[in-house]
Amino acid sequence: MANVLTSAKNDLSSGPTGTIRLIVADDHPVVRFGVKNMLQQDPAFEVISEANDGDEAITQALEHEPDILLLDVQMPRLPGLEAMRAIMGKSPRIKIILLTSTISTQQVIEALQIGARGIVLKDSVAGDLSEAIRAVYSGDYWIGGERVMNLLQALHGLMQKAAAVPEKKTYGLTPRELEVVQSIVEGCSNKDIAKQFNISEETVKRHLSNTFDKTGVSTRLELALFAISHKLVDQV
C-alpha cells in the first residue's frame, strides 16, 4: 500500500500534456470497438493497441507502455486483477482503470491496494470514462463516479462501508460467474447464456466448470438448488 501511495504522490506533480496513449483490454469485441470509437472522437486520446484476454493485456501493456490501460475485470485466461498485479510488478508507471459491469466494495479495496487508479462501471462509460481518464492521467483517482485526490481518505471510507455492510458470501464466484448462475436458475441453456452476455458457448462451459468446482456441485440442477438455498441469486 505504501508503494501505491508514494507513486500517487509523485504522479500529482505531472499534468496532462499532449495526447494520452491508451490500450483497451476487454474480451468482448463489441465493447472494445465501442470504447475505442468513443475515445477516438476526442483528439486528446490515442488508442494504440487492444487486448482480448488477461495474458494479452500484460503483453501489450509491457510492450507499448501506454499512459492508461483500460482493463476489464472479468477477462479469460487471466482475471483482470491478476493481470494488473503482473503489470504493476514490472511497469508501475502504467496507470490502470478497471472497467466492470459490477464490483463489490471489497473488490474495489483490493483493486486499489494492487494499484488500480480508477474504476468505471460499464453502464457509466459514456458519461464517466473521458473524465476518469483525465483525472487518472493528471495523478488523481476515479472511484464511485468522481475524482478522488486523497486515496488514503477514500480507502478509509470504503473500509468503513465494507465493515458496516458485510459482503454477501459468494464462495469465490466472480461477478460473471454469478450472472451465469442466475441464468441457470432462470432455466437458460448454454446457448441462451452465450447470447445474453455476448460470449461463446465454450466460455459459458468454462464458467460453469469453475462454478461447479467452487460450489462443490456437479450438475446444473444441483447448482440451481445450491444458489437458491445460499441466496447467491435473486429469486425468480
C-alpha positions in Angstrom: 0.0 0.0 0.0 2.9 2.4 0.8 4.2 2.0 -2.7 0.8 2.8 -4.2 0.5 5.9 -2.1 4.1 7.1 -2.8 3.5 6.5 -6.6 0.3 8.5 -6.4 2.0 11.4 -4.6 4.8 11.5 -7.2 2.3 11.5 -10.1 0.5 14.5 -8.7 3.3 16.8 -9.9 2.6 16.0 -13.6 -0.4 17.1 -15.5 -1.9 16.2 -18.9 0.3 17.3 -21.8 -0.2 16.1 -25.3 -2.0 13.0 -26.4 -3.0 10.4 -23.8 -1.9 7.0 -25.1 -4.3 4.2 -24.2 -4.8 0.4 -24.5 -8.2 -1.1 -24.4 -8.3 -4.7 -22.9 -11.7 -6.4 -23.0 -12.7 -9.9 -24.2 -15.9 -8.5 -25.9 -15.1 -7.2 -29.4 -18.2 -5.0 -29.3 -17.1 -3.4 -26.0 -13.6 -2.8 -27.4 -15.0 -1.3 -30.6 -17.4 0.9 -28.7 -14.8 2.2 -26.2 -12.2 2.8 -28.9 -14.7 4.5 -31.2 -15.9 6.8 -28.4 -12.3 7.7 -27.3 -11.2 8.5 -30.9 -13.8 11.2 -31.1 -11.5 13.2 -28.8 -8.2 14.3 -30.3 -6.6 14.2 -26.8 -6.9 10.3 -26.8 -5.0 7.8 -28.9 -5.8 4.1 -28.7 -2.5 2.5 -29.6 -3.4 -1.2 -29.0 -6.1 -3.6 -27.9 -6.2 -6.9 -26.0 -8.8 -9.6 -25.7 -7.7 -11.5 -22.6 -5.6 -11.1 -19.5 -2.4 -12.5 -20.9 -2.5 -10.4 -24.0 -3.3 -7.3 -21.8 0.0 -7.9 -20.0 2.0 -8.4 -23.2 0.5 -5.3 -24.9 0.9 -3.1 -21.8 4.6 -4.1 -21.3 5.4 -3.8 -25.0 3.7 -0.4 -25.6 3.9 1.2 -22.2 0.7 3.2 -22.5 -0.2 6.2 -20.3 -3.5 4.5 -19.4 -4.6 0.8 -19.6 -8.4 0.3 -19.7 -8.7 -3.2 -18.3 -11.8 -5.4 -18.0 -12.1 -7.1 -14.6 -13.6 -10.3 -16.0 -11.0 -11.5 -18.6 -10.5 -15.0 -19.9 -7.2 -16.9 -19.4 -6.2 -14.4 -16.6 -8.6 -12.3 -14.5 -8.2 -8.5 -14.7 -6.9 -8.1 -11.1 -4.2 -10.8 -11.6 -3.2 -9.2 -14.9 -3.0 -5.8 -13.2 -0.8 -7.3 -10.4 1.6 -8.7 -13.0 1.8 -5.3 -14.9 2.3 -3.3 -11.7 5.1 -5.6 -10.8 7.0 -4.9 -14.0 5.8 -1.4 -15.1 4.3 0.5 -12.2 4.2 3.8 -14.2 1.3 2.5 -16.3 -2.0 3.8 -14.8 -4.8 1.3 -14.9 -8.5 2.0 -15.0 -10.7 -1.0 -14.4 -13.9 -1.5 -16.5 -16.5 -3.7 -14.9 -20.2 -4.5 -15.0 -20.4 -4.9 -11.2 -17.9 -4.8 -8.4 -18.2 -5.2 -4.6 -16.7 -2.7 -2.1 -14.2 -5.4 -1.0 -13.1 -5.8 -4.6 -12.7 -2.1 -5.0 -10.5 -2.0 -1.9 -8.4 -4.9 -3.3 -8.1 -3.3 -6.7 -6.8 0.0 -5.2 -4.4 -1.9 -3.0 -3.0 -3.7 -6.0 -2.6 -0.4 -7.9 -5.7 0.5 -9.8 -6.1 4.2 -10.4 -9.7 4.2 -11.4 -12.8 2.0 -11.6 -15.6 2.7 -14.1 -18.8 0.8 -14.4 -19.6 -0.3 -18.0 -23.0 1.2 -17.8 -21.4 4.6 -17.0 -18.7 4.5 -19.6 -20.4 7.0 -21.9 -20.7 9.6 -19.2 -17.7 8.9 -17.0 -14.8 7.4 -19.0 -13.3 10.5 -20.6 -13.4 12.4 -17.3 -12.0 9.4 -15.5 -9.1 9.1 -17.9 -8.2 12.8 -17.5 -8.4 12.5 -13.7 -6.2 9.5 -13.6 -3.7 10.9 -16.1 -3.3 14.0 -14.1 -2.4 12.0 -11.0 -5.8 11.6 -9.2 -8.0 8.6 -8.8 -11.5 7.9 -10.1 -13.8 6.0 -7.6 -17.5 5.8 -7.5 -18.1 8.1 -10.4 -16.0 11.0 -9.1 -12.4 12.3 -9.0 -10.6 11.4 -5.8 -7.4 13.3 -4.7 -6.9 11.7 -1.3 -6.6 7.9 -1.8 -6.0 7.2 1.9 -9.2 9.0 2.9 -11.1 7.3 0.2 -9.8 3.8 1.3 -10.7 4.6 4.9 -14.3 5.4 3.8 -14.5 2.3 1.7 -13.3 0.1 4.6 -15.8 1.6 6.9 -18.5 0.9 4.4 -17.3 -2.7 4.0 -17.3 -3.2 7.7 -20.8 -1.7 8.2 -22.3 -3.8 5.4 -20.8 -7.3 5.3 -20.4 -8.6 1.8 -22.7 -11.5 0.8 -20.8 -14.8 0.7 -20.2 -15.7 -2.9 -17.9 -18.8 -2.5 -15.3 -17.2 -4.6 -17.6 -16.8 -7.7 -16.7 -13.9 -9.9 -19.4 -11.3 -11.0 -19.7 -13.0 -14.4 -20.0 -16.5 -12.8 -22.8 -15.2 -10.6 -24.6 -13.9 -13.7 -24.3 -17.3 -15.3 -25.6 -18.9 -12.1 -28.6 -16.5 -12.2 -29.3 -17.6 -15.7 -29.1 -21.3 -14.8 -31.6 -20.7 -12.1 -33.9 -19.0 -14.6 -33.6 -22.1 -16.8 -31.4 -20.7 -19.6 -29.4 -23.0 -21.8 -25.7 -22.5 -22.6 -26.7 -21.1 -25.9 -29.1 -18.6 -24.3 -26.5 -17.5 -21.8 -23.8 -17.1 -24.5 -26.2 -14.9 -26.5 -27.3 -12.9 -23.4 -23.7 -12.0 -22.4 -22.2 -11.9 -25.9 -19.7 -14.7 -25.2 -19.1 -18.1 -26.7 -20.7 -21.3 -25.5 -17.2 -22.6 -24.7 -16.7 -19.6 -22.4 -20.1 -20.4 -20.8 -18.9 -24.0 -20.2 -15.7 -22.8 -18.7 -17.6 -20.5 -16.3 -19.9 -23.5 -15.3 -16.9 -25.7 -14.8 -15.3 -23.1 -12.5 -18.6 -22.7 -10.7 -19.0 -26.4 -10.1 -15.5 -26.6 -8.6 -16.1 -23.6 -6.3 -19.5 -24.7 -5.0 -18.8 -28.5 -5.0 -21.8 -29.4 -7.1 -21.7 -31.5 -10.3 -25.0 -30.8 -12.2 -27.0 -27.7 -13.3 -29.9 -28.8 -11.1 -27.6 -29.1 -8.0 -26.1 -25.7 -8.9 -29.6 -24.1 -9.1 -30.6 -25.5 -5.8 -27.3 -24.5 -4.1 -27.6 -21.0 -5.5 -31.2 -20.6 -4.2 -30.5 -22.1 -0.8 -27.4 -20.0 -0.3 -29.0 -16.8 -1.6 -26.5 -16.4 -4.4 -29.1 -15.2 -6.8 -32.3 -13.1 -7.0 -35.4 -15.2 -6.6 -37.3 -15.9 -9.9 
